[in-house]
Amino acid sequence: MDKPSILDRDSLLGDLRLASGYASRAGLLRDGQLIDRMEAVEQSINADGRPNAYALTLALNDLAQAIAPMTLADLRCGRDPFERANQRRARVLQLGLAILALITMVLIGHSMSALGTEKAGLQAMQQLQSMQPMQKITALRKMAQFDDPLRKRDSSSDLYYQRIGEWVAMYETRELIDTKMANARDTSMWPWQTLLARFLNRSATANVASAMSQQTDAEAAEAPAAAASAALATAADGPVQPRDPVDAFCRRGADGTFELPAALKDRPDWLKNLQADSINDFCFQYEVLRPITGGLNLPNQNIARVGNIPDIEFKVTMRSNWFLPFYFGVLGAIIFVMRNIANIRTPAMELFPMVMRISLGGVAGIVIGWFSTAALPAIESTSALSVPFALAFLTGYAIDALFGVLDRMSRVTVAGPTQKPAAAG
């Protein structure tokens, strides 16, 4: 009766056959010492029908190191990349990963473009606030009202025209600022929202054009009757002159200043003085600056534009701290998985481990984004964010390094700082 053995030689011999078969097809049997040890196992089998335990153990250990990162557990579990089933599955997974990488890059491109638009809108609003247009209007109005620069024809006149030129230049930037703020307000969180909005906008434009065309036809049919009614009304009462409500508001008194509306004349004197100063600014802009600029709306009178700032800042925060780091981490993990699938030196990956790896890559990108964007200012340029996004991509690709650092930090935190023993007195 044979004595029980410590080693399961049959199982180890099966592992040796699996590892040697994979190593020979992958071109890894280049070490002469390893081949000699495998030959020693073969000779022991030919001698007494059973492999020598010592020679078998040495050969298996050396072979396990030669096929790394492939392991014996991968070969036993059917993750040999040379198997036909694994190769067919690898081709399907490569196609799916390529499509997923393209989708991720589209999301990155849309988010980067939207982030740049939103940051440009916030920077334009900061630029507008730094211009202080209302203070400039008040200073310009007081200069024209009290200094009489047009009659003096000296340095005060030159300063007056210089101030007007500065205000006109500032006013001309209003359109650019309005455009940037409108673009920042209208950015969507997802690309398909933009496509859907454009489709709906195009449909709405077509409907409005059709309605306007029908209305124009109806007005053309009613034009003769309307012209006849207008002619009769003119003959009976005379022409009606339209009156601008702003002209009625900006009424000048006997002293040349603008009068307060009747509803404000019973207010306290200090309040009437403040209201008169505001009315003077408004009417000065309307009567003097409007013909120069061709408009009335001041850059900082649009309250709706200012109200859009919290929404834009929220979208900037979401893209900078969450979406883009996640996308870059996912993209790095996808590239890592694609390279592993195409590499015969790595085990064949299945679907669920692949999904877990990609998900962990996105989470790692977000984690590294927390550390990278914490020290950045609130409204930084998009190029300043390229470093944290690049780190998120690298972390998603080499996720093992990040979790290795986190494991070391966790061990240090749990163990606490090491204390040196007190010196003997």
RODO-2510 file (C-alpha; in nm, 4 decimals, decimal comma):
residues 425
     n   res          X          Y          Z
     1     m     0,0000     0,0000     0,0000
     2     d     0,1375     0,3373    -0,1053
     3     k     0,1979     0,5928     0,1641
     4     p     0,0048     0,9228     0,1349
     5     s     0,2103     1,2010    -0,0242
     6     i     0,2289     1,5626     0,0866
     7     l     0,2095     1,6886    -0,2732
     8     d    -0,0639     1,6075    -0,5186
     9     r     0,1741     1,5172    -0,7976
    10     d    -0,0987     1,4544    -1,0531
    11     s    -0,2505     1,8016    -1,0022
    12     l     0,0919     1,9658    -1,0138
    13     l     0,1788     1,7696    -1,3267
    14     g    -0,1459     1,8903    -1,4870
    15     d    -0,0588     2,2484    -1,3977
    16     l     0,2865     2,1986    -1,5458
    17     r     0,1371     2,0732    -1,8695
    18     l    -0,1031     2,3726    -1,8889
    19     a     0,1718     2,6237    -1,8152
    20     s     0,4250     2,4626    -2,0532
    21     g     0,1659     2,4494    -2,3327
    22     y     0,0840     2,8177    -2,2943
    23     a     0,4504     2,9177    -2,2554
    24     s     0,5568     2,7291    -2,5671
    25     r     0,2848     2,8924    -2,7813
    26     a     0,3590     3,2392    -2,6377
    27     g     0,7327     3,1988    -2,6994
    28     l     0,8326     3,2142    -2,3323
    29     l     1,0479     2,8983    -2,3096
    30     r     1,3775     3,0748    -2,3686
    31     d     1,5489     2,9938    -2,0369
    32     g     1,7832     2,6928    -2,0660
    33     q     1,7673     2,6243    -1,6933
    34     l     1,3871     2,6051    -1,7068
    35     i     1,4001     2,3612    -1,9983
    36     d     1,6522     2,1464    -1,8087
    37     r     1,4225     2,1263    -1,5064
    38     m     1,1281     2,0301    -1,7233
    39     e     1,3499     1,7636    -1,8813
    40     a     1,4358     1,6343    -1,5314
    41     v     1,0646     1,5925    -1,4586
    42     e     1,0218     1,4082    -1,7880
    43     q     1,3102     1,1738    -1,7091
    44     s     1,1723     1,0964    -1,3615
    45     i     0,8386     1,0016    -1,5180
    46     n     1,0099     0,7753    -1,7694
    47     a     1,2127     0,6134    -1,4923
    48     d     0,9458     0,5022    -1,2444
    49     g     0,6185     0,6353    -1,3918
    50     r     0,5851     0,9144    -1,1340
    51     p     0,7398     1,2643    -1,1425
    52     n     1,0057     1,3515    -0,8902
    53     a     0,8489     1,5894    -0,6360
    54     y     1,1565     1,8094    -0,6047
    55     a     1,2097     1,8445    -0,9780
    56     l     0,8367     1,8982    -1,0353
    57     t     0,8152     2,1760    -0,7758
    58     l     1,1200     2,3617    -0,9093
    59     a     1,0028     2,3374    -1,2697
    60     l     0,6514     2,4572    -1,1818
    61     n     0,7790     2,7538    -0,9786
    62     d     1,0128     2,8681    -1,2544
    63     l     0,7430     2,8248    -1,5174
    64     a     0,4894     3,0234    -1,3113
    65     q     0,7348     3,3152    -1,3006
    66     a     0,8015     3,2884    -1,6738
    67     i     0,4340     3,3143    -1,7758
    68     a     0,3535     3,6117    -1,5464
    69     p     0,1249     3,8102    -1,5485
    70     m    -0,0635     3,5002    -1,6566
    71     t    -0,1201     3,2706    -1,3590
    72     l    -0,1949     2,9025    -1,3182
    73     a    -0,5363     2,9967    -1,1785
    74     d    -0,6172     3,1800    -1,5059
    75     l    -0,5171     2,8775    -1,7103
    76     r    -0,7204     2,6435    -1,4914
    77     c    -1,0274     2,8705    -1,5108
    78     g    -1,0244     2,8734    -1,8905
    79     r    -0,8760     3,2194    -1,9445
    80     d    -0,6125     3,1017    -2,1893
    81     p    -0,6003     3,3643    -2,4693
    82     f    -0,5117     3,0940    -2,7267
    83     e    -0,8421     2,9117    -2,6876
    84     r    -1,0784     2,9582    -2,9815
    85     a    -1,3769     3,0551    -2,7653
    86     n    -1,1711     3,3230    -2,5905
    87     q    -1,0430     3,4578    -2,9215
    88     r    -1,3955     3,4841    -3,0647
    89     r    -1,5162     3,6605    -2,7503
    90     a    -1,2121     3,8902    -2,7599
    91     r    -1,2998     4,0080    -3,1121
    92     v    -1,6556     4,0926    -3,0060
    93     l    -1,5323     4,2705    -2,6939
    94     q    -1,2773     4,4689    -2,8931
    95     l    -1,5518     4,5982    -3,1212
    96     g    -1,7729     4,6871    -2,8249
    97     l    -1,4879     4,8605    -2,6425
    98     a    -1,3958     5,0580    -2,9537
    99     i    -1,7543     5,1837    -2,9817
   100     l    -1,7624     5,2632    -2,6086
   101     a    -1,4330     5,4550    -2,6397
   102     l    -1,5762     5,6625    -2,9267
   103     i    -1,8896     5,7396    -2,7257
   104     t    -1,6764     5,8418    -2,4272
   105     m    -1,4657     6,0693    -2,6473
   106     v    -1,7825     6,2313    -2,7845
   107     l    -1,8978     6,2953    -2,4267
   108     i    -1,5556     6,4388    -2,3407
   109     g    -1,5573     6,6637    -2,6469
   110     h    -1,9080     6,7915    -2,5735
   111     s    -1,8299     6,8524    -2,2066
   112     m    -1,5000     7,0280    -2,2816
   113     s    -1,6670     7,2523    -2,5394
   114     a    -1,9558     7,3327    -2,3057
   115     l    -1,7142     7,3938    -2,0167
   116     g    -1,5171     7,6409    -2,2244
   117     t    -1,8382     7,8205    -2,3259
   118     e    -1,9615     7,8398    -1,9682
   119     k    -1,6304     7,9668    -1,8349
   120     a    -1,6174     8,2280    -2,1116
   121     g    -1,9642     8,3464    -2,0076
   122     l    -1,8646     8,3756    -1,6417
   123     q    -1,5432     8,5565    -1,7300
   124     a    -1,7393     8,7952    -1,9538
   125     m    -1,9743     8,8682    -1,6643
   126     q    -1,6781     8,9379    -1,4381
   127     q    -1,5368     9,1704    -1,7023
   128     l    -1,8717     9,3493    -1,7221
   129     q    -1,8874     9,3958    -1,3464
   130     s    -1,5348     9,5358    -1,3426
   131     m    -1,6309     9,7976    -1,6064
   132     q    -1,8877     9,9599    -1,3709
   133     p    -2,1049    10,1058    -1,6519
   134     m    -2,3553    10,2821    -1,4260
   135     q    -2,0801    10,4671    -1,2389
   136     k    -1,9375    10,5774    -1,5714
   137     i    -2,2765    10,7041    -1,6877
   138     t    -2,3236    10,9007    -1,3647
   139     a    -1,9761    11,0570    -1,3896
   140     l    -2,0315    11,1433    -1,7565
   141     r    -2,3721    11,2983    -1,6869
   142     k    -2,2414    11,5095    -1,3986
   143     m    -1,9507    11,6271    -1,6118
   144     a    -2,1909    11,7354    -1,8884
   145     q    -2,4385    11,8885    -1,6399
   146     f    -2,2084    12,0835    -1,4085
   147     d    -1,8751    12,1352    -1,5877
   148     d    -2,0185    12,2502    -1,9243
   149     p    -1,7303    12,0894    -2,1223
   150     l    -1,8672    12,1781    -2,4665
   151     r    -1,8513    12,5519    -2,3995
   152     k    -1,5113    12,5645    -2,2289
   153     r    -1,3181    12,3934    -2,5105
   154     d    -1,0271    12,3050    -2,2835
   155     s    -0,8932    11,9898    -2,1204
   156     s    -1,2330    11,9219    -1,9619
   157     s    -1,3850    11,9058    -2,3116
   158     d    -1,1189    11,6578    -2,4221
   159     l    -1,1816    11,4521    -2,1082
   160     y    -1,5550    11,4573    -2,1782
   161     y    -1,5120    11,3202    -2,5296
   162     q    -1,2619    11,0655    -2,4012
   163     r    -1,5165    10,9438    -2,1449
   164     i    -1,7821    10,9204    -2,4143
   165     g    -1,5445    10,7153    -2,6298
   166     e    -1,4759    10,4794    -2,3371
   167     w    -1,8472    10,4379    -2,2694
   168     v    -1,9230    10,3689    -2,6360
   169     a    -1,6430    10,1091    -2,6491
   170     m    -1,7811     9,9506    -2,3326
   171     y    -2,1317     9,9527    -2,4769
   172     e    -2,0136     9,7839    -2,7953
   173     t    -1,8830     9,4921    -2,5879
   174     r    -2,2391     9,4369    -2,4635
   175     e    -2,3294     9,2299    -2,7673
   176     l    -2,0271     9,0061    -2,7189
   177     i    -2,1034     8,9659    -2,3483
   178     d    -2,4699     8,8972    -2,4216
   179     t    -2,3718     8,6346    -2,6764
   180     k    -2,1311     8,4625    -2,4376
   181     m    -2,3834     8,4631    -2,1537
   182     a    -2,6604     8,3324    -2,3809
   183     n    -2,4354     8,0535    -2,5077
   184     a    -2,3324     7,9638    -2,1518
   185     r    -2,6956     7,9611    -2,0409
   186     d    -2,8080     7,7401    -2,3295
   187     t    -2,5404     7,4707    -2,2926
   188     s    -2,6822     7,1262    -2,2180
   189     m    -2,5420     6,8591    -1,9917
   190     w    -2,5665     6,5867    -2,2595
   191     p    -2,5013     6,5923    -2,6368
   192     w    -2,8380     6,4430    -2,7258
   193     q    -3,0115     6,7307    -2,5469
   194     t    -2,8381     6,9715    -2,7847
   195     l    -2,9394     6,7672    -3,0880
   196     l    -3,2971     6,7401    -2,9618
   197     a    -3,3127     7,1142    -2,8912
   198     r    -3,1862     7,1931    -3,2403
   199     f    -3,4411     6,9587    -3,3933
   200     l    -3,7255     7,1101    -3,1925
   201     n    -3,6034     7,4615    -3,2679
   202     r    -3,5958     7,3830    -3,6376
   203     s    -3,9479     7,2421    -3,6195
   204     a    -4,0692     7,5441    -3,4244
   205     t    -3,9062     7,7791    -3,6759
   206     a    -4,0820     7,6013    -3,9601
   207     n    -4,4163     7,6277    -3,7769
   208     v    -4,3656     7,9981    -3,7067
   209     a    -4,2732     8,0622    -4,0694
   210     s    -4,5874     7,8805    -4,1841
   211     a    -4,8033     8,0770    -3,9386
   212     m    -4,6480     8,4064    -4,0479
   213     s    -4,7108     8,3191    -4,4094
   214     q    -5,0774     8,2492    -4,3354
   215     q    -5,1045     8,5696    -4,1334
   216     t    -4,9483     8,7684    -4,4156
   217     d    -5,2029     8,6294    -4,6605
   218     a    -5,4862     8,7210    -4,4229
   219     e    -5,3507     9,0728    -4,3729
   220     a    -5,3188     9,1192    -4,7461
   221     a    -5,6827     9,0233    -4,7868
   222     e    -5,7917     9,2682    -4,5149
   223     a    -5,5634     9,5529    -4,6264
   224     p    -5,8217     9,7384    -4,8448
   225     a    -6,0788     9,7483    -4,5652
   226     a    -5,8202     9,8625    -4,3110
   227     a    -5,6964    10,1374    -4,5452
   228     a    -6,0496    10,2626    -4,5975
   229     s    -6,1168    10,2719    -4,2221
   230     a    -5,7918    10,4601    -4,1597
   231     a    -5,8765    10,7152    -4,4299
   232     l    -6,2176    10,7821    -4,2766
   233     a    -6,0674    10,8197    -3,9268
   234     t    -5,8033    11,0619    -4,0529
   235     a    -6,0574    11,2734    -4,2368
   236     a    -6,2796    11,2949    -3,9296
   237     d    -6,0297    11,3503    -3,6453
   238     g    -5,6986    11,4333    -3,8123
   239     p    -5,3765    11,2306    -3,7907
   240     v    -5,2930    11,0725    -3,4559
   241     q    -4,9342    11,1383    -3,3419
   242     p    -4,7858    10,8536    -3,1353
   243     r    -4,6135    10,9607    -2,8184
   244     d    -4,3013    10,7937    -2,6847
   245     p    -4,3563    10,6974    -2,3156
   246     v    -3,9906    10,7687    -2,2386
   247     d    -4,0285    11,1225    -2,3771
   248     a    -4,3259    11,1673    -2,1483
   249     f    -4,1187    11,0381    -1,8546
   250     c    -3,8165    11,2599    -1,9259
   251     r    -3,9903    11,5966    -1,8982
   252     r    -3,7729    11,9018    -1,8525
   253     g    -3,8569    12,1772    -1,6106
   254     a    -3,8006    12,5487    -1,6379
   255     d    -3,4464    12,5209    -1,5026
   256     g    -3,3496    12,2611    -1,7644
   257     t    -3,3446    11,9653    -1,5264
   258     f    -3,5722    11,6633    -1,5585
   259     e    -3,8868    11,6762    -1,3493
   260     l    -3,9984    11,4066    -1,1130
   261     p    -4,3194    11,2226    -1,2026
   262     a    -4,6275    11,3465    -1,0221
   263     a    -4,6504    11,0279    -0,8176
   264     l    -4,3069    11,0967    -0,6640
   265     k    -4,3409    11,4629    -0,5717
   266     d    -4,4898    11,3970    -0,2272
   267     r    -4,1918    11,1862    -0,1123
   268     p    -3,9311    11,3109     0,1403
   269     d    -3,6685    11,5534     0,0074
   270     w    -3,3764    11,3123     0,0510
   271     l    -3,5621    11,0422    -0,1389
   272     k    -3,6649    11,2854    -0,4122
   273     n    -3,2998    11,3887    -0,4536
   274     l    -3,1943    11,0269    -0,4995
   275     q    -3,4786    10,9633    -0,7433
   276     a    -3,3955    11,2781    -0,9352
   277     d    -3,0348    11,1672    -0,9672
   278     s    -3,1427    10,8279    -1,1047
   279     i    -3,3891    10,9910    -1,3455
   280     n    -3,1157    11,2265    -1,4680
   281     d    -2,8896    10,9290    -1,5421
   282     f    -3,1665    10,7453    -1,7259
   283     c    -3,2763    11,0428    -1,9320
   284     f    -2,9157    11,1416    -2,0053
   285     q    -2,8554    10,7969    -2,1431
   286     y    -3,1798    10,8040    -2,3398
   287     e    -3,1394    11,1474    -2,4969
   288     v    -2,7598    11,1748    -2,5322
   289     l    -2,6084    10,8261    -2,5418
   290     r    -2,8853    10,6419    -2,7240
   291     p    -2,8285    10,8205    -3,0564
   292     i    -2,4579    10,7346    -3,0283
   293     t    -2,4968    10,3668    -2,9422
   294     g    -2,8253    10,2977    -3,1191
   295     g    -2,9775    10,1290    -2,8130
   296     l    -3,0916    10,1837    -2,4579
   297     n    -3,0263     9,8616    -2,2701
   298     l    -2,7277     9,8968    -2,0386
   299     p    -2,4943     9,6012    -1,9873
   300     n    -2,5800     9,5680    -1,6186
   301     q    -2,9519     9,6434    -1,6451
   302     n    -3,0346     9,2910    -1,7623
   303     i    -3,1336     9,1231    -1,4359
   304     a    -3,2141     8,7955    -1,6127
   305     r    -2,8524     8,7674    -1,7273
   306     v    -2,7254     8,8027    -1,3714
   307     g    -2,9795     8,5466    -1,2544
   308     n    -2,8282     8,2872    -1,4866
   309     i    -2,4918     8,2918    -1,3075
   310     p    -2,5779     8,0331    -1,0330
   311     d    -2,7050     7,7889    -1,2936
   312     i    -2,3911     7,8322    -1,5055
   313     e    -2,1644     7,7957    -1,2017
   314     f    -2,3470     7,4742    -1,1069
   315     k    -2,2889     7,3287    -1,4533
   316     v    -1,9207     7,4296    -1,4428
   317     t    -1,8788     7,2581    -1,1043
   318     m    -2,0514     6,9403    -1,2214
   319     r    -1,8398     6,9166    -1,5357
   320     s    -1,5083     7,0037    -1,3675
   321     n    -1,5390     6,7920    -1,0534
   322     w    -1,7580     6,5012    -1,1633
   323     f    -1,8383     6,4446    -1,5283
   324     l    -1,5057     6,5108    -1,6998
   325     p    -1,2862     6,3303    -1,4406
   326     f    -1,5248     6,0343    -1,4655
   327     y    -1,5121     6,0356    -1,8471
   328     f    -1,1320     6,0567    -1,8551
   329     g    -1,0994     5,7802    -1,5950
   330     v    -1,3382     5,5591    -1,7934
   331     l    -1,1457     5,6293    -2,1138
   332     g    -0,8168     5,5329    -1,9480
   333     a    -0,9694     5,2091    -1,8176
   334     i    -1,1129     5,1298    -2,1627
   335     i    -0,7712     5,1751    -2,3260
   336     f    -0,6148     4,9495    -2,0628
   337     v    -0,8749     4,6773    -2,1202
   338     m    -0,8412     4,7041    -2,4993
   339     r    -0,4658     4,6565    -2,4751
   340     n    -0,5082     4,3615    -2,2405
   341     i    -0,7544     4,1885    -2,4711
   342     a    -0,5196     4,2198    -2,7672
   343     n    -0,2196     4,0957    -2,5654
   344     i    -0,1482     3,7217    -2,5530
   345     r     0,0560     3,7694    -2,2350
   346     t    -0,2524     3,8602    -2,0296
   347     p    -0,5460     3,6361    -1,9358
   348     a    -0,8661     3,6567    -2,1377
   349     m    -1,1055     3,8922    -1,9573
   350     e    -1,4728     3,8167    -1,9150
   351     l    -1,7552     4,0670    -1,9325
   352     f    -1,8225     4,1295    -1,5637
   353     p    -1,4568     4,1814    -1,4597
   354     m    -1,4236     4,4160    -1,7557
   355     v    -1,7281     4,6206    -1,6481
   356     m    -1,5922     4,6344    -1,2937
   357     r    -1,2526     4,7544    -1,4181
   358     i    -1,4071     5,0300    -1,6302
   359     s    -1,6348     5,1392    -1,3441
   360     l    -1,3410     5,1531    -1,1042
   361     g    -1,1524     5,3611    -1,3607
   362     g    -1,4330     5,6193    -1,3606
   363     v    -1,4425     5,6261    -0,9800
   364     a    -1,0638     5,6630    -0,9653
   365     g    -1,0842     5,9562    -1,2088
   366     i    -1,3335     6,1313    -0,9818
   367     v    -1,1171     6,0660    -0,6752
   368     i    -0,8043     6,2066    -0,8388
   369     g    -1,0121     6,5020    -0,9603
   370     w    -1,0987     6,5901    -0,6012
   371     f    -0,7314     6,6248    -0,5138
   372     s    -0,6373     6,8018    -0,8374
   373     t    -0,9088     7,0694    -0,8618
   374     a    -0,9252     7,1582    -0,4930
   375     a    -0,6547     7,4231    -0,5240
   376     l    -0,7803     7,5752    -0,8503
   377     p    -0,9688     7,9085    -0,8512
   378     a    -1,3434     7,9194    -0,9067
   379     i    -1,3258     8,0446    -1,2668
   380     e    -1,0065     7,9167    -1,4224
   381     s    -0,9358     7,8660    -1,7877
   382     t    -1,0131     7,5322    -1,9485
   383     s    -0,6436     7,4792    -2,0234
   384     a    -0,5689     7,4958    -1,6506
   385     l    -0,7915     7,1920    -1,6046
   386     s    -0,5996     6,9804    -1,8548
   387     v    -0,3571     6,8603    -1,5839
   388     p    -0,6257     6,7125    -1,3527
   389     f    -0,7994     6,5548    -1,6500
   390     a    -0,4731     6,4017    -1,7694
   391     l    -0,4156     6,2661    -1,4181
   392     a    -0,7680     6,1208    -1,4214
   393     f    -0,6906     5,9444    -1,7496
   394     l    -0,3617     5,8055    -1,6177
   395     t    -0,5309     5,6940    -1,2969
   396     g    -0,8032     5,5139    -1,4907
   397     y    -0,5359     5,3411    -1,6979
   398     a    -0,3116     5,2480    -1,4017
   399     i    -0,5781     5,2081    -1,1364
   400     d    -0,3722     4,9554    -0,9399
   401     a    -0,1193     5,2262    -0,8529
   402     l    -0,3907     5,4498    -0,7045
   403     f    -0,5412     5,1751    -0,4949
   404     g    -0,1931     5,0734    -0,3821
   405     v    -0,1383     5,4283    -0,2528
   406     l    -0,4803     5,4288    -0,0859
   407     d    -0,4040     5,0931     0,0806
   408     r    -0,0772     5,2283     0,2198
   409     m    -0,2524     5,5411     0,3466
   410     s    -0,5201     5,3249     0,5064
   411     r    -0,2614     5,1087     0,6840
   412     v    -0,0769     5,4161     0,8108
   413     t    -0,4027     5,5721     0,9326
   414     v    -0,5139     5,2571     1,1152
   415     a    -0,1714     5,1822     1,2640
   416     g    -0,1060     5,5415     1,3661
   417     p     0,2326     5,7115     1,3844
   418     t     0,5122     5,4944     1,5134
   419     q     0,6534     5,6075     1,8440
   420     k     1,0197     5,5743     1,9274
   421     p     1,0965     5,3976     2,2556
   422     a     1,2016     5,6258     2,5341
   423     a     1,5741     5,6369     2,5979
   424     a     1,6922     5,4674     2,9138
   425     g     1,7852     5,7143     3,1836
***
